[in-house]
Amino acid sequence: MLRSDSAPRRVLVTGASGFTGRYVADALAAQGDLALALTERPGDPGARSVDLRDRAAVASSVAAAAPDAVIHLAAIPFVAHGDADAMYRTNVVGTRNLLEALSTLPRVPDAILLASSANVYGNNAVEFLHESVPPSPANDYAVSKLAMEYMANLWAEKLPLTLVRPFNYTGIGQAEHFLIPKIVSHFRRGDRIIELGNLKVSRDFQDVRFVAQSYASLLDADSAGSVVNVCSGESVSLLEIVAMMEDIAGYKIDVRVNPAFVRGNEVAKLTGDNSRLRSLIGPLDIIPLRKTLEWMYASRSDDR
């Protein structure tokens, strides 16, 4: 929705300098909103730097921003992150500090989106994971996100909260320790061998631009109190992704399984049901995964 009034909506975006945050800022600007960047990285132009684990600093930053809406992205997002303590403190305590600060503002924001994760569903036998499927987290990252959801319920009567559960997504600028950027980078370099983990996993992959637009659009939806999947509704296996990249790059690659990359608690398949998202924001402009791979493969090293 493009805004025409003179005063743009002020949207506080935590984790604004991260992979997702930069695309969210673009999506907000496209609909006439002003992104107020909050980041842990000191020195980012136009951004306020704060550690979400610092309760007093968060309260001060939120009061200074006085946002009309909030998109909370800041988190430790890597499943294999080695520091569980930091993950729980950032993903749970950091979010608690933010919600506490927002609840004390003279004027509460009109919409607050909290980014959780589809990892909370874990290994589940349901073919299409809808929001009412009972969570079954299978790793510390997923547990931290589910704990964040439960903790956020403490503010459900005070704040207009929407919990979004994005499934896997990718795009230019995502770090190469994530799966798809790793695969694409091998083909961009012309490597002939790639080492991967469990080749049988399947994921509901999306383009980061679709995710960012969904978040921005949800600010105008009547979604407070809801949990919303952000997903394409289709899963693709790891081997299918490699085959797409072979076709895009024009050569075959030798795929080898490295036991060090195989996780014992690997979620075998994640496929989302996006019907609730569609009911809230209308028709979904889902970008086919091959288009995303072509975009990433053609990018320059300095893009994003």
Backbone bond lengths (Angstrom), bond angles and torsions (degrees), N, CA, C in turn:
res aa  C-N    CA-C-N  psi(-1)  N-CA   C-N-CA  omega(-1)  CA-C   N-CA-C  phi
1 M - - - 1.470 - - 1.531 108.87 -
2 L 1.310 118.24 117.84 1.467 122.32 179.61 1.523 109.12 -84.89
3 R 1.330 115.53 127.59 1.458 120.15 -177.00 1.518 110.48 -89.22
4 S 1.332 115.10 139.75 1.457 119.99 -177.96 1.525 112.62 -113.77
5 D 1.363 116.96 -8.77 1.455 117.76 -179.35 1.526 109.90 -73.11
6 S 1.307 116.16 162.28 1.464 121.01 -171.57 1.513 113.16 -71.20
7 A 1.328 118.37 -29.05 1.462 121.04 -177.23 1.524 109.54 -103.92
8 P 1.323 117.97 107.92 1.462 119.78 -179.65 1.520 111.20 -66.45
9 R 1.318 116.39 150.04 1.458 121.29 176.68 1.532 108.94 -66.99
10 R 1.312 115.49 133.89 1.457 121.79 -178.77 1.534 108.48 -93.64
11 V 1.343 115.45 112.66 1.460 120.39 -175.66 1.527 109.68 -112.58
12 L 1.315 116.51 114.95 1.457 120.94 176.17 1.518 108.84 -76.08
13 V 1.341 116.76 123.68 1.462 122.10 179.95 1.523 107.99 -117.54
14 T 1.325 116.85 108.69 1.457 119.49 175.48 1.529 108.98 -82.02
15 G 1.328 115.72 148.68 1.462 118.59 -175.01 1.512 111.61 68.75
16 A 1.326 116.04 29.19 1.464 120.98 -172.07 1.518 113.74 -65.57
17 S 1.329 117.84 -25.29 1.464 119.75 -178.62 1.525 112.19 -90.67
18 G 1.322 117.10 0.14 1.455 120.73 178.66 1.518 112.53 -80.14
19 F 1.307 115.48 -179.40 1.458 121.99 -177.69 1.522 112.12 -53.84
20 T 1.321 117.75 -54.10 1.462 121.36 -177.45 1.519 112.00 -72.05
21 G 1.318 116.54 -38.27 1.456 121.12 -173.70 1.507 114.21 -57.63
22 R 1.313 117.26 -38.01 1.465 119.86 -178.46 1.523 111.49 -67.45
23 Y 1.328 117.22 -35.30 1.464 120.37 177.39 1.529 111.03 -74.05
24 V 1.337 116.23 -34.66 1.458 119.68 176.24 1.526 110.44 -63.66
25 A 1.327 116.39 -41.94 1.471 119.76 177.47 1.523 110.88 -59.51
26 D 1.331 117.43 -40.87 1.465 121.20 177.85 1.532 110.87 -63.56
27 A 1.345 116.50 -43.17 1.465 120.26 -178.93 1.524 110.78 -65.65
28 L 1.324 116.83 -38.51 1.464 120.30 177.92 1.527 111.00 -65.15
29 A 1.336 116.20 -44.29 1.462 120.09 179.47 1.518 111.05 -61.05
30 A 1.333 116.80 -37.47 1.469 121.20 -178.74 1.524 111.87 -64.76
31 Q 1.328 118.09 -26.45 1.461 119.56 178.75 1.530 112.32 -103.60
32 G 1.344 116.04 14.42 1.451 120.37 172.25 1.506 115.83 88.66
33 D 1.330 117.67 12.29 1.455 121.55 178.91 1.523 111.04 -94.24
34 L 1.319 116.45 161.28 1.457 122.87 176.96 1.519 108.88 -110.79
35 A 1.336 117.06 118.55 1.460 121.66 178.63 1.523 109.77 -83.81
36 L 1.334 116.23 125.33 1.453 122.81 174.27 1.520 107.01 -100.74
37 A 1.315 116.35 108.61 1.458 121.00 -170.70 1.520 111.78 -81.71
38 L 1.338 114.71 130.55 1.458 122.04 172.99 1.522 106.73 -124.38
39 T 1.323 116.89 124.22 1.455 120.41 -173.47 1.512 110.83 -145.98
40 E 1.333 115.58 157.69 1.465 120.12 175.36 1.524 111.55 -82.10
41 R 1.322 116.86 -16.88 1.465 120.32 -175.10 1.524 110.74 -80.11
42 P 1.315 118.43 115.40 1.471 119.57 178.02 1.517 111.13 -70.21
43 G 1.325 115.96 143.41 1.459 119.97 174.11 1.504 115.55 90.61
44 D 1.354 118.92 -2.04 1.463 119.54 177.58 1.531 109.34 -67.10
45 P 1.335 118.13 127.39 1.476 120.64 -177.53 1.526 111.54 -58.36
46 G 1.313 115.96 131.88 1.457 121.04 175.65 1.511 115.35 73.62
47 A 1.324 117.70 7.46 1.462 120.52 -177.46 1.524 111.00 -115.63
48 R 1.315 115.27 147.84 1.458 121.27 174.02 1.522 107.53 -93.31
49 S 1.334 117.32 127.84 1.454 121.81 -177.53 1.526 110.50 -94.40
50 V 1.330 116.73 128.64 1.461 121.06 178.22 1.526 109.52 -156.91
51 D 1.314 116.44 143.73 1.456 123.04 173.22 1.523 107.17 -90.38
52 L 1.329 117.20 117.31 1.463 120.26 -176.57 1.527 112.71 -60.82
53 R 1.315 117.59 -19.23 1.468 120.32 178.63 1.526 111.80 -77.97
54 D 1.324 116.40 -9.79 1.466 122.38 178.42 1.530 108.31 -92.68
55 R 1.313 116.65 98.25 1.462 122.01 -172.00 1.529 112.40 -58.33
56 A 1.318 116.78 -45.88 1.467 120.05 -177.70 1.517 111.40 -67.04
57 A 1.331 117.11 -40.74 1.462 120.78 179.97 1.524 111.09 -65.73
58 V 1.330 116.85 -38.30 1.463 120.58 177.77 1.531 110.18 -63.80
59 A 1.326 116.50 -45.16 1.463 120.25 179.76 1.521 111.23 -59.66
60 S 1.328 116.68 -42.09 1.463 121.00 179.85 1.529 111.55 -65.73
61 S 1.328 116.76 -43.84 1.464 121.18 -178.64 1.520 111.79 -66.20
62 V 1.316 117.07 -41.21 1.464 121.31 -179.92 1.527 110.43 -66.71
63 A 1.327 116.54 -41.07 1.464 119.63 178.70 1.522 111.25 -63.62
64 A 1.332 116.56 -39.45 1.462 120.44 179.20 1.522 111.86 -67.64
65 A 1.329 116.99 -34.80 1.466 121.00 -178.24 1.523 111.86 -74.39
66 A 1.330 117.52 -37.27 1.466 122.63 -177.73 1.534 111.28 44.14
67 P 1.340 117.52 59.34 1.465 120.18 -171.99 1.525 113.96 -75.04
68 D 1.324 115.00 153.70 1.454 121.69 172.30 1.527 111.44 -84.28
69 A 1.328 116.01 -24.83 1.463 122.35 179.48 1.526 108.11 -154.61
70 V 1.329 116.31 165.40 1.468 121.19 -176.39 1.524 109.52 -139.78
71 I 1.337 116.27 137.13 1.468 122.12 167.41 1.520 106.32 -122.32
72 H 1.327 115.90 111.30 1.471 121.78 -174.53 1.529 109.71 -97.41
73 L 1.325 115.22 105.75 1.456 122.02 -179.27 1.520 112.86 -108.70
74 A 1.326 117.57 -22.93 1.462 121.43 -171.32 1.526 110.96 -58.21
75 A 1.330 115.66 126.22 1.461 121.24 -178.69 1.516 108.30 -173.00
76 I 1.316 115.67 167.09 1.461 120.66 165.38 1.519 105.47 -91.76
77 P 1.352 118.44 108.03 1.459 120.59 -166.91 1.522 115.69 -98.23
78 F 1.321 118.47 1.50 1.466 120.19 -171.87 1.519 109.74 -95.87
79 V 1.337 116.99 120.45 1.462 121.84 -176.42 1.523 111.58 -56.62
80 A 1.330 117.52 -39.62 1.467 121.60 -176.14 1.526 112.95 -89.30
81 H 1.328 117.75 15.29 1.466 120.74 178.37 1.525 109.10 -58.28
82 G 1.319 117.14 134.11 1.461 120.81 -170.55 1.512 115.73 -82.28
83 D 1.323 119.79 -14.18 1.453 122.12 -173.95 1.530 109.58 -106.87
84 A 1.330 116.27 92.52 1.462 120.21 -177.32 1.522 111.52 -64.41
85 D 1.327 117.07 -36.38 1.460 120.03 -179.50 1.522 110.89 -60.84
86 A 1.332 116.20 -47.55 1.466 120.12 178.82 1.523 111.02 -62.39
87 M 1.332 116.54 -36.91 1.461 120.45 -179.29 1.525 110.95 -63.61
88 Y 1.324 117.46 -47.83 1.461 120.45 -179.19 1.532 111.35 -67.89
89 R 1.324 116.92 -40.37 1.462 119.72 -178.67 1.531 110.85 -65.86
90 T 1.315 116.94 -39.28 1.466 119.80 -179.95 1.524 111.51 -74.99
91 N 1.324 116.10 -50.02 1.463 120.33 -172.14 1.528 113.40 -74.46
92 V 1.322 117.26 -30.29 1.465 119.87 -178.29 1.525 111.31 -104.30
93 V 1.338 116.83 -59.92 1.466 119.89 -177.06 1.533 110.70 -65.23
94 G 1.340 116.61 -40.70 1.463 119.51 178.34 1.519 112.04 -59.83
95 T 1.319 116.59 -41.96 1.467 120.38 177.79 1.522 110.99 -66.87
96 R 1.313 116.56 -38.38 1.466 119.65 177.96 1.530 110.72 -61.24
97 N 1.327 116.36 -43.81 1.462 119.52 178.59 1.524 111.44 -59.97
98 L 1.332 115.84 -39.52 1.463 120.07 179.45 1.527 110.95 -65.09
99 L 1.326 117.16 -47.40 1.462 120.35 -178.03 1.525 111.44 -65.13
100 E 1.307 116.34 -39.42 1.462 119.05 177.07 1.523 110.54 -60.32
101 A 1.334 116.15 -44.58 1.467 120.36 179.85 1.527 111.02 -63.38
102 L 1.329 117.93 -42.56 1.461 121.22 -179.79 1.526 111.20 -64.99
103 S 1.323 116.87 -35.43 1.469 120.10 -177.43 1.518 112.84 -70.22
104 T 1.329 117.99 -17.84 1.468 120.94 -178.79 1.523 113.11 -96.90
105 L 1.321 117.84 0.00 1.455 120.23 179.19 1.528 110.74 -66.60
106 P 1.329 117.42 147.78 1.474 119.55 176.23 1.523 112.11 -58.35
107 R 1.329 115.79 -34.38 1.464 120.83 177.30 1.533 108.28 -127.36
108 V 1.314 116.52 114.44 1.467 121.92 -178.77 1.526 109.67 -69.76
109 P 1.336 119.15 138.95 1.470 121.06 177.49 1.526 112.08 -56.24
110 D 1.325 115.59 152.15 1.465 121.19 -178.27 1.528 112.70 -75.05
111 A 1.328 117.19 -25.34 1.464 121.37 -179.40 1.526 108.94 -151.62
112 I 1.330 115.60 137.75 1.464 121.14 178.43 1.523 108.18 -134.45
113 L 1.341 116.26 116.39 1.463 121.75 177.19 1.522 109.04 -102.02
114 L 1.332 116.19 128.80 1.456 122.16 176.36 1.526 108.55 -112.75
115 A 1.331 116.84 121.73 1.457 120.61 -178.83 1.522 110.31 -82.96
116 S 1.315 115.83 111.13 1.462 122.52 172.92 1.530 107.17 -96.62
117 S 1.319 118.36 -137.94 1.469 120.40 -179.26 1.517 110.14 -162.15
118 A 1.337 116.11 146.73 1.462 121.16 174.20 1.519 111.41 -68.26
119 N 1.329 117.55 -12.40 1.463 119.97 176.55 1.520 112.01 -61.05
120 V 1.333 117.93 -18.92 1.467 119.22 179.63 1.527 111.52 -63.80
121 Y 1.340 118.70 -21.99 1.460 121.11 -179.77 1.527 111.94 -72.48
122 G 1.342 117.06 -26.61 1.451 121.21 178.03 1.522 112.92 62.47
123 N 1.340 115.23 -153.89 1.466 120.82 176.73 1.520 108.19 -81.47
124 N 1.323 115.66 106.41 1.454 120.93 -173.92 1.517 109.43 -129.67
125 A 1.317 115.62 138.94 1.470 120.06 -175.82 1.516 113.25 -79.08
126 V 1.327 118.11 -7.40 1.463 120.98 -179.75 1.525 109.55 -69.05
127 E 1.336 116.82 131.43 1.468 120.34 -175.57 1.519 111.53 -65.31
128 F 1.327 117.09 -47.29 1.462 121.61 177.14 1.524 108.10 -118.61
129 L 1.300 114.76 118.43 1.455 120.82 -174.14 1.531 110.03 -81.12
130 H 1.321 116.14 110.18 1.457 120.90 175.19 1.527 108.51 -101.20
131 E 1.309 115.60 168.70 1.461 120.21 -169.40 1.527 114.21 -65.06
132 S 1.326 118.44 -19.54 1.460 120.81 -179.57 1.530 113.42 -89.04
133 V 1.339 117.46 -1.92 1.465 120.60 176.25 1.533 108.68 -65.32
134 P 1.334 117.95 129.87 1.472 119.73 -178.97 1.530 111.29 -61.26
135 P 1.319 117.81 133.03 1.465 120.75 178.81 1.530 111.36 -64.24
136 S 1.312 115.41 150.48 1.465 121.78 176.72 1.526 108.78 -150.31
137 P 1.340 117.33 65.95 1.466 120.93 -173.29 1.525 112.12 -61.02
138 A 1.339 115.45 141.83 1.465 120.62 -173.95 1.522 113.60 -119.08
139 N 1.336 117.96 8.85 1.464 120.60 176.97 1.529 108.79 -156.72
140 D 1.322 115.99 167.61 1.468 119.79 -175.89 1.519 112.56 -60.83
141 Y 1.326 116.83 -37.41 1.467 119.06 178.83 1.523 110.35 -59.08
142 A 1.338 116.68 -48.69 1.458 121.09 -178.94 1.525 111.18 -64.26
143 V 1.330 117.09 -39.92 1.465 120.31 178.22 1.526 110.10 -63.30
144 S 1.337 116.70 -40.86 1.467 119.50 -179.78 1.521 111.15 -64.00
145 K 1.330 117.06 -37.00 1.461 120.02 179.29 1.537 111.88 -71.58
146 L 1.333 116.40 -38.88 1.458 118.88 177.45 1.527 110.30 -67.48
147 A 1.323 116.69 -39.23 1.465 120.23 175.99 1.528 110.38 -61.29
148 M 1.326 116.36 -38.91 1.465 120.32 176.58 1.527 110.56 -61.05
149 E 1.327 117.18 -41.95 1.466 120.47 179.05 1.535 111.29 -61.37
150 Y 1.326 115.81 -46.96 1.462 119.38 -179.89 1.522 111.16 -63.69
151 M 1.332 116.15 -42.34 1.456 119.87 178.55 1.520 111.06 -62.01
152 A 1.326 117.26 -40.05 1.465 121.27 -178.34 1.525 111.32 -61.90
153 N 1.327 116.93 -27.53 1.466 119.87 179.09 1.522 112.42 -60.93
154 L 1.327 117.25 -20.89 1.459 120.58 177.70 1.526 111.49 -64.03
155 W 1.344 116.38 -22.28 1.469 121.27 -179.63 1.527 112.55 -107.35
156 A 1.326 116.93 9.68 1.462 120.08 -173.71 1.523 112.94 -62.14
157 E 1.328 118.45 -29.32 1.459 120.44 -179.38 1.523 112.39 -86.48
158 K 1.338 116.26 -14.72 1.467 120.15 -178.02 1.519 113.21 -101.37
159 L 1.351 116.32 -26.69 1.457 120.46 -172.47 1.527 110.89 -129.10
160 P 1.340 118.07 145.11 1.472 121.99 178.71 1.533 110.77 -81.58
161 L 1.326 116.21 81.34 1.459 122.14 -171.99 1.525 112.32 -93.01
162 T 1.337 115.41 135.41 1.456 122.72 169.06 1.523 107.54 -122.76
163 L 1.326 116.16 124.76 1.467 121.24 177.90 1.519 108.65 -96.82
164 V 1.322 117.07 120.24 1.464 120.53 177.95 1.520 109.02 -105.17
165 R 1.318 114.98 136.76 1.465 121.60 178.14 1.523 108.78 -115.30
166 P 1.322 117.50 88.32 1.460 119.57 177.52 1.515 111.37 -72.60
167 F 1.317 115.81 139.90 1.456 120.61 170.85 1.538 106.79 -84.61
168 N 1.310 117.72 -176.46 1.468 119.85 -175.66 1.520 111.29 -58.11
169 Y 1.320 116.64 137.86 1.464 120.77 175.36 1.519 109.90 -145.61
170 T 1.322 115.02 162.05 1.461 120.08 -173.00 1.521 109.77 -152.49
171 G 1.323 115.80 177.37 1.457 121.77 179.19 1.510 110.95 161.08
172 I 1.315 116.12 179.96 1.462 121.82 179.14 1.532 109.04 -62.40
173 G 1.315 116.06 131.70 1.454 121.16 178.30 1.510 114.16 102.55
174 Q 1.331 118.29 -11.14 1.457 119.44 177.38 1.527 109.58 -74.90
175 A 1.318 116.75 140.30 1.467 121.74 -176.08 1.521 111.68 -62.26
176 E 1.329 115.82 148.58 1.462 120.69 -174.87 1.524 114.11 -74.70
177 H 1.348 118.71 -4.34 1.460 116.88 173.25 1.529 110.83 -80.38
178 F 1.344 117.39 -6.93 1.455 120.62 170.51 1.533 108.88 -83.73
179 L 1.319 115.38 153.43 1.460 121.44 -167.38 1.528 114.78 -59.41
180 I 1.329 117.68 -56.45 1.467 119.17 -173.58 1.526 112.09 -67.52
181 P 1.337 120.49 -44.04 1.469 118.47 175.03 1.525 112.70 -57.64
182 K 1.325 116.45 -35.04 1.471 119.60 177.15 1.528 110.80 -62.90
183 I 1.334 116.24 -46.32 1.469 119.83 -179.13 1.530 110.45 -64.64
184 V 1.329 116.65 -46.81 1.469 120.40 -178.89 1.518 110.70 -61.38
185 S 1.317 118.24 -41.37 1.469 120.89 -178.08 1.522 111.40 -64.33
186 H 1.321 117.08 -34.63 1.472 119.32 177.06 1.526 110.53 -62.09
187 F 1.325 116.35 -43.02 1.471 119.54 -179.74 1.530 111.19 -71.87
188 R 1.326 117.70 -35.29 1.476 119.03 178.89 1.530 110.80 -64.75
189 R 1.326 116.85 -32.00 1.469 120.76 178.31 1.525 112.31 -83.04
190 G 1.324 115.96 -12.51 1.462 118.99 -177.17 1.514 113.61 80.23
191 D 1.341 117.56 20.86 1.464 120.61 179.25 1.521 110.31 -62.01
192 R 1.314 115.71 147.36 1.469 121.22 -178.95 1.524 112.60 -102.84
193 I 1.321 117.47 -9.96 1.463 122.43 -179.97 1.527 108.55 -132.73
194 I 1.326 116.33 139.90 1.466 120.77 173.82 1.524 108.81 -136.46
195 E 1.320 116.41 136.49 1.458 122.19 176.95 1.523 109.18 -104.21
196 L 1.333 115.51 125.73 1.457 121.52 -178.44 1.521 109.45 -129.74
197 G 1.330 116.23 175.80 1.452 121.28 179.27 1.520 111.14 -94.95
198 N 1.317 117.20 -126.67 1.457 122.23 -177.39 1.529 110.70 -70.00
199 L 1.315 116.48 112.11 1.463 121.22 -175.48 1.527 112.78 -76.51
200 K 1.331 117.30 -10.53 1.459 120.33 -175.70 1.524 113.82 -91.41
201 V 1.321 117.62 -4.38 1.467 118.57 -178.71 1.518 110.63 -69.78
202 S 1.328 115.15 146.66 1.462 122.14 176.49 1.521 108.42 -127.95
203 R 1.328 115.42 140.81 1.451 120.33 -177.59 1.530 110.96 -135.54
204 D 1.318 114.58 152.41 1.463 122.60 174.29 1.532 105.85 -88.76
205 F 1.334 115.92 90.46 1.464 121.07 -176.45 1.523 110.89 -88.65
206 Q 1.332 114.91 144.11 1.460 121.30 176.63 1.516 109.32 -135.71
207 D 1.307 114.10 170.06 1.458 122.47 176.22 1.525 108.68 -89.21
208 V 1.336 117.39 136.39 1.460 121.37 -179.50 1.527 111.92 -57.41
209 R 1.333 117.65 -29.59 1.465 120.26 179.67 1.523 111.15 -67.77
210 F 1.330 117.36 -35.18 1.463 121.51 175.41 1.525 110.57 -66.73
211 V 1.325 116.35 -42.37 1.461 120.68 179.39 1.523 110.47 -62.92
212 A 1.328 116.57 -46.90 1.465 120.99 -179.29 1.524 111.19 -60.58
213 Q 1.325 116.89 -42.86 1.460 119.92 179.44 1.526 111.46 -66.40
214 S 1.326 116.44 -36.25 1.460 119.90 177.81 1.525 110.59 -63.36
215 Y 1.322 116.74 -43.65 1.463 120.23 178.64 1.529 110.78 -60.96
216 A 1.326 116.20 -47.69 1.468 120.17 -179.02 1.528 110.68 -61.71
217 S 1.316 117.28 -41.02 1.466 121.10 -179.03 1.522 111.80 -68.05
218 L 1.330 117.70 -34.46 1.457 120.73 -179.02 1.526 112.75 -65.09
219 L 1.328 117.59 -21.08 1.461 119.28 176.98 1.517 111.93 -62.54
220 D 1.333 116.87 -24.50 1.465 121.59 -179.74 1.524 112.54 -100.22
221 A 1.341 116.31 2.81 1.459 119.82 -178.79 1.527 110.41 -94.25
222 D 1.302 115.75 159.09 1.463 121.05 176.64 1.528 107.60 -87.35
223 S 1.335 115.84 72.42 1.464 120.13 -170.82 1.517 114.21 -115.36
224 A 1.330 119.04 0.40 1.463 121.21 -177.93 1.520 110.49 -56.26
225 G 1.327 115.51 133.07 1.451 121.26 -178.43 1.515 113.93 89.28
226 S 1.337 117.00 0.86 1.462 121.38 -176.25 1.520 112.10 -103.93
227 V 1.324 114.56 155.18 1.462 123.05 165.14 1.521 106.04 -106.33
228 V 1.347 117.16 131.31 1.470 120.17 -172.73 1.526 110.45 -131.62
229 N 1.335 115.91 120.81 1.460 120.23 172.02 1.525 109.91 -70.61
230 V 1.322 116.65 139.80 1.462 121.69 171.48 1.522 105.47 -118.87
231 C 1.330 116.11 106.34 1.461 120.16 -170.48 1.526 110.58 -160.28
232 S 1.330 115.02 169.32 1.461 120.33 -179.54 1.516 112.49 -92.32
233 G 1.337 117.07 -24.44 1.451 120.86 -177.29 1.513 113.60 90.10
234 E 1.335 117.65 4.44 1.467 122.07 178.70 1.522 109.74 -134.13
235 S 1.330 116.19 140.89 1.460 120.92 177.13 1.522 110.89 -107.56
236 V 1.328 115.27 147.50 1.463 122.44 179.14 1.518 107.47 -128.97
237 S 1.324 116.34 136.29 1.464 119.88 -179.80 1.522 110.57 -80.70
238 L 1.311 114.65 161.86 1.461 120.77 178.73 1.526 111.39 -59.54
239 L 1.304 116.69 -41.29 1.462 119.87 -179.92 1.529 111.58 -67.52
240 E 1.326 117.18 -33.28 1.471 119.92 176.85 1.528 110.76 -66.14
241 I 1.327 116.77 -36.47 1.465 120.50 177.51 1.518 110.35 -65.43
242 V 1.322 116.93 -43.78 1.463 120.89 177.68 1.529 109.85 -60.66
243 A 1.330 116.85 -42.32 1.471 120.18 -179.95 1.523 111.06 -63.48
244 M 1.349 117.95 -39.76 1.468 120.58 176.59 1.521 110.34 -60.82
245 M 1.332 116.40 -44.26 1.457 119.88 -178.78 1.529 111.38 -67.59
246 E 1.302 117.96 -34.47 1.459 120.37 176.16 1.522 110.47 -62.44
247 D 1.332 116.02 -39.69 1.461 120.44 179.05 1.535 110.69 -68.95
248 I 1.333 116.91 -41.18 1.465 121.23 179.70 1.529 111.18 -66.02
249 A 1.345 116.29 -43.88 1.463 121.03 -176.30 1.520 113.28 -83.41
250 G 1.325 116.46 -20.27 1.456 119.59 176.84 1.515 115.38 83.08
251 Y 1.330 117.01 22.99 1.468 118.38 174.97 1.528 109.78 -156.24
252 K 1.334 115.65 159.97 1.455 122.38 179.29 1.524 110.17 -89.75
253 I 1.323 115.18 148.71 1.457 120.46 178.17 1.529 108.73 -123.11
254 D 1.320 116.36 146.15 1.463 122.68 179.69 1.532 108.26 -84.80
255 V 1.334 116.45 110.99 1.461 121.65 -178.17 1.524 109.16 -93.32
256 R 1.332 115.98 122.38 1.457 121.47 179.54 1.526 109.54 -121.38
257 V 1.320 115.72 139.65 1.464 120.94 178.38 1.522 108.99 -87.73
258 N 1.330 115.11 121.60 1.461 121.27 175.75 1.526 107.37 -99.75
259 P 1.340 118.32 114.48 1.471 120.35 -178.00 1.527 113.33 -55.01
260 A 1.326 116.98 -26.92 1.471 120.07 179.74 1.526 111.68 -66.63
261 F 1.338 117.27 -22.09 1.460 121.41 -179.38 1.530 112.90 -93.32
262 V 1.328 117.67 -3.97 1.466 121.49 -178.57 1.525 108.72 -89.68
263 R 1.327 116.99 119.33 1.457 121.56 -179.61 1.528 110.39 -92.07
264 G 1.314 115.50 136.04 1.457 120.02 -179.80 1.515 113.00 -67.83
265 N 1.323 117.07 -26.78 1.463 120.97 -178.71 1.529 111.56 -106.95
266 E 1.333 116.54 29.95 1.462 121.65 -177.53 1.517 111.26 -63.03
267 V 1.329 116.90 130.95 1.459 121.48 173.36 1.522 107.63 -75.75
268 A 1.344 117.26 121.56 1.466 120.82 -171.12 1.526 113.01 -69.72
269 K 1.329 116.85 -43.83 1.465 118.91 -175.76 1.522 109.76 -148.99
270 L 1.313 115.62 135.41 1.467 121.70 175.11 1.529 108.22 -130.89
271 T 1.331 116.10 114.10 1.463 121.52 175.38 1.516 107.85 -129.83
272 G 1.314 117.11 125.99 1.450 120.43 -174.26 1.511 114.76 -97.23
273 D 1.316 114.76 154.50 1.459 123.35 170.98 1.527 106.69 -100.62
274 N 1.335 117.53 117.05 1.466 120.89 -175.68 1.527 113.37 -103.05
275 S 1.325 116.87 18.18 1.461 119.01 -175.78 1.531 112.21 -64.72
276 R 1.323 118.46 -34.92 1.464 119.49 178.97 1.527 110.72 -67.48
277 L 1.319 116.87 -42.76 1.466 120.39 177.68 1.521 110.11 -58.37
278 R 1.325 116.43 -44.53 1.466 120.56 -179.38 1.520 111.38 -63.71
279 S 1.325 116.76 -37.84 1.467 120.15 -179.81 1.527 111.64 -67.48
280 L 1.336 116.86 -26.08 1.459 121.29 -177.37 1.519 113.38 -87.39
281 I 1.345 117.27 -39.27 1.467 119.31 -173.89 1.527 113.84 -117.07
282 G 1.326 117.23 -2.79 1.463 119.35 178.50 1.517 112.03 94.30
283 P 1.343 118.07 -165.20 1.459 122.34 -177.79 1.533 111.69 -53.60
284 L 1.338 115.94 138.74 1.464 121.43 -175.76 1.528 110.74 -96.95
285 D 1.307 115.59 128.29 1.466 121.54 178.84 1.534 108.76 -90.55
286 I 1.343 114.86 71.90 1.461 120.35 -176.68 1.523 109.67 -78.42
287 I 1.317 116.23 130.78 1.463 122.65 -179.40 1.528 108.69 -93.12
288 P 1.337 118.73 121.64 1.461 120.12 179.93 1.528 111.50 -56.67
289 L 1.332 116.31 143.31 1.459 120.69 -176.80 1.525 112.03 -58.25
290 R 1.328 117.88 -37.79 1.458 118.66 179.70 1.525 111.11 -60.70
291 K 1.336 117.41 -38.89 1.464 120.58 177.84 1.529 110.90 -62.45
292 T 1.324 116.22 -38.99 1.460 120.43 178.00 1.523 110.32 -65.16
293 L 1.328 117.08 -43.01 1.468 120.86 179.30 1.530 110.83 -63.68
294 E 1.331 117.28 -41.26 1.468 120.36 178.09 1.527 110.64 -62.84
295 W 1.318 116.38 -40.66 1.476 122.15 178.13 1.521 110.54 -61.35
296 M 1.310 116.45 -45.79 1.466 120.75 -179.27 1.525 111.43 -68.68
297 Y 1.321 117.02 -40.41 1.464 121.29 -178.21 1.524 111.12 -65.63
298 A 1.340 116.86 -34.50 1.470 121.35 -177.34 1.519 112.80 -84.95
299 S 1.327 117.62 -5.94 1.463 120.01 -174.45 1.518 111.92 -72.92
300 R 1.337 114.99 155.88 1.461 121.23 172.20 1.525 108.51 -86.11
301 S 1.311 117.27 160.32 1.462 122.50 -177.89 1.516 112.20 -63.59
302 D 1.336 117.63 -23.68 1.469 120.48 -176.86 1.531 112.32 -95.56
303 D 1.358 117.64 1.08 1.462 119.86 177.56 1.522 109.22 -65.14
304 R 1.319 116.31 136.62 1.457 122.96 178.02 1.513 110.96 53.35
